[in-house]
Amino acid sequence: MGRAYVLTPDRRSDVAALLARADLPVDTIALASYLLGKVLVRDLPEAVVTGRIVETEAYVVGDAAGHAYRGMTPRNRALFLERGRAYVYLAYGVSSMLNVSSEAAGIGAGVLVRALEPLEGLPIMRRNRGVERLLDLTRGPGRLAAALRIDRSLDGVDLCQRGPLWLAHGAEVADAIGQSARIGISQDADRPLRFYVKGSPFVSGPKALNV
């Protein structure tokens, strides 16, 4: 059974140590599950903004829905780097999407970060998003990227090294993990490669998928 969530004005992250590359599973599906409960840290000029990862999607080797499916290009090069690198792309010319590269260097695969539980820097997130409601800040991949000011300039950044964007161990463990089909894709759509923290109000998608 998962923990009870209380929507307070500003939840502190209690960020622990930086995630080392050796901590990250090589396998894409294992990484998608492992990242739940970890903390995404964005170091902005005015403050540090953080959120706990509560939803991910795996895009595995040979996945027709994955950006690496047809091989490496200048656009998707970060997916072929060592695991733990940021792959940021622009969806439909509008929203940035953050992925974490997986597998061994030279193999294209990754994990989409779909939703965060906001922790620190809420005023900055609200200003970046132009909304006040806590549940609207980082629930969804485009929203979280906008809230943390993540864009293509961060493509290829090492998330296992302190810098403008990095990953940390969280103070809480995701002890109840759900699994479902991925959202918003047409190819390989039925594969159960979406993972989420059960009971979290910050998870995106229809309620029918979040049981």
Secondary structure, DSSP 8 states (H G I E B T S, - for coil): --------S-------SB--GGGS-SSHHHHHHHTTT-EEEEE-SS-EEEEEEEEEEEE-TT-TTSTTTT---TTTGGGGSSTTBEEEEEETTTEEEEEEE-SSTTS--EEEEEEEEEEE-HHHHHHHHT---GGGTSBSHHHHHHHTT--GGGTT-BTTSSSSEEEE--SS---SEEEE--SS-SSSTTS--EEEETT-TT--S-GGG--
